[in-house]
Amino acid sequence: MTTTPRPIAFFDMKAQQALIRAEIDAGIARILDHGRFIQGPEVDAIEAKLAGFAGAAHAVGVSSGTDALQIAMMAEGIGPGDAVFLPAFTYTATAEVPLVLGATPVFVDVDPATFNLDLEDLARRVALVEKEGRLRPRAVIGVDLYGLPANWPAIEGLCEKHGMFALDDAAQAFGGALHGRRLGTFAHATALSFYPTKTLGCYGDGGAILTNDPERAELYGSLRTHGEGRSRYEVLRTGMNGRLDSIQAAILLAKMPLLEGELRARRQAAAWYQAALGGRVATPQVGPGAESAWGIYTILLPDAAARPRVQAAMQAAGVPSAVYYPKPLHHQPAYRAAHAAGIEAGAPPLPVSEDICQRCLSLPMHPYLTEGDVARVAAAVLGAL
């Protein structure tokens, strides 16, 4: 008699919810009782927890990771005439926000091993923008892609040299660390996303901004609430409606006690993947001093033709997969014009980003994977190669 193996989830939120459903229900019930659905006490509580976990002085809860990026850049006055440097290989929100503010995104290639910003290419493009003189180099958005910290000491040094704002897009990386410091204490500010599939996710949209600067933190709090001052109807500046609601904050509060253990479980799952796949395909590389949060586990296949074949084999075996991301940002229709305008005098190509998009494949990654689950995933991948 044959038995059907248990399904493997790409992101398993149901297993997590089963552990804390009572706490979630109780938190929502408290909000229904006190009625402060926006900016309730739960928001203050989760801000304190987030700052304490990351070692940051301040946390400001906002409505999404995208709004975290936007509010942080609004606070710097970034807009028309400003160049914002960011990786060509990342999620669309990183490039979307500078354009919404009227700034120009300048796409930078990524390192072929870490998939994070290539520091040599970043310095080259900053120099080109300065030489042309049409745009002001104003900010660098470093993305801790898939959970792996970017090279923040180098990015911070470059930003200091050129007088630029350093913004950490840690949407996939809450819980990651570099040289013993958790993400959230590097750069001038760190943007977090609490989209449900993140290492710390709510049950809708949510985000936060971490900073050690009290003046920035105060400004973020104003900008997220229509630019208000000391009272609701004192408007000091143009802001936005970017608040974190109380129910999402309550869900995050219920999840916080699990986070340390879940990060350990993610590291264990990554180690199982490395043991099964290392040397057979290109597996994620974690450099000295870095600790990935393992938000997403992504391998590189030998060539573009291998990906549909491997995905088909995985689907046949009942194993999910995903592609993060199938197209570099400078090839997206919405950003082509901005890419052409960023460096007019013959922008260098972005070959690594273009190559990775053709060969990357993301495998199931969550804290509730078993060693047997990982073995099944690895067997499906290797069987198709």
Buried (B, 14 or more C-beta within 10 A) or exposed (E): EEEEEEEBBBBBBEEBBEEBEEBBEEBBEBBEEEEBEEBBBBBEBBBEBBBEBBBBBBBBBBBBBBBBBBBBBBBBEBBEEBBBBBBBBBBBBBBBBBBBBEBBBBBBBBBBBBBBBBBEBBBBBBEBBEEEEEBBBBBBBBBBBBBBBBBBEBBBEBBEEBEBBBBBBBBBBBBBBBEEBBBBBBBBBBBBBBBBBBBBBBBBBBBBBBBBBEEBBEBBBBBBBBBBEEEEEEBEEEBBEBBBBBBBBBBBBBBBEBBEEBBEBBBBBBBBBBBBBEEEBBBBEBBEEBBBBBBBBBBBBEEEEBBEEBBEBBEEBEBBBBBBBEBBBBBBEEBEEBBEBBBEEEBEEBEBBBBBBBBBBBBBBBBBBEEEBBBBBBBBBBEBE
